[in-house]
Amino acid sequence: MDDIELDLPSVASPHNSGRVLDIGAVGLRNPLPVDGEQTHAYVSCVDGTTLRLPDSLQNWAMQTLAANYDLRATGLPSLFPCRFEFGIRDGAAYAVPVSDQARQRRPSSPPQQMSATSPSVTG
């Protein structure tokens, strides 16, 4: 399967924004790898686009999945769909939830659209 990897923009300061995506799900491909295989984290956007996350965001994806399962197990609503900002700041990859109010308060560039789709499998 051909994966399209999420390209993380470098962000100079907290006053600039990274790539903002409307996320419908976070998932793992091959979550129980055998020797020589790898697990890959991905996001499925609400527009149907599926993007592989860089390895530096795999722990974020696993923590987000765990938090979402905990919420759903206690009868609370899912985290998704929601909007996340992705980027690299001070040499480290980040992914943070974005509210519409926070986005309106700071100057930013418009979200970049991705135009590739692939099947998604969420846990």
Rosetta blueprint (number, residue, H / E / L):
1 M L
2 D L
3 D L
4 I L
5 E E
6 L L
7 D L
8 L L
9 P L
10 S E
11 V L
12 A L
13 S L
14 P L
15 H L
16 N L
17 S L
18 G L
19 R E
20 V E
21 L E
22 D E
23 I E
24 G E
25 A E
26 V E
27 G E
28 L E
29 R E
30 N L
31 P L
32 L L
33 P L
34 V L
35 D L
36 G L
37 E L
38 Q L
39 T L
40 H E
41 A E
42 Y E
43 V E
44 S E
45 C E
46 V L
47 D L
48 G L
49 T E
50 T E
51 L E
52 R E
53 L L
54 P L
55 D H
56 S H
57 L H
58 Q H
59 N H
60 W H
61 A H
62 M H
63 Q H
64 T H
65 L H
66 A H
67 A H
68 N H
69 Y H
70 D H
71 L H
72 R H
73 A H
74 T L
75 G L
76 L L
77 P L
78 S L
79 L L
80 F L
81 P L
82 C E
83 R E
84 F E
85 E E
86 F E
87 G E
88 I E
89 R E
90 D L
91 G L
92 A E
93 A E
94 Y E
95 A E
96 V E
97 P E
98 V L
99 S L
100 D H
101 Q H
102 A H
103 R H
104 Q H
105 R H
106 R L
107 P L
108 S L
109 S L
110 P L
111 P L
112 Q L
113 Q L
114 M L
115 S L
116 A L
117 T E
118 S L
119 P L
120 S L
121 V L
122 T L
123 G L
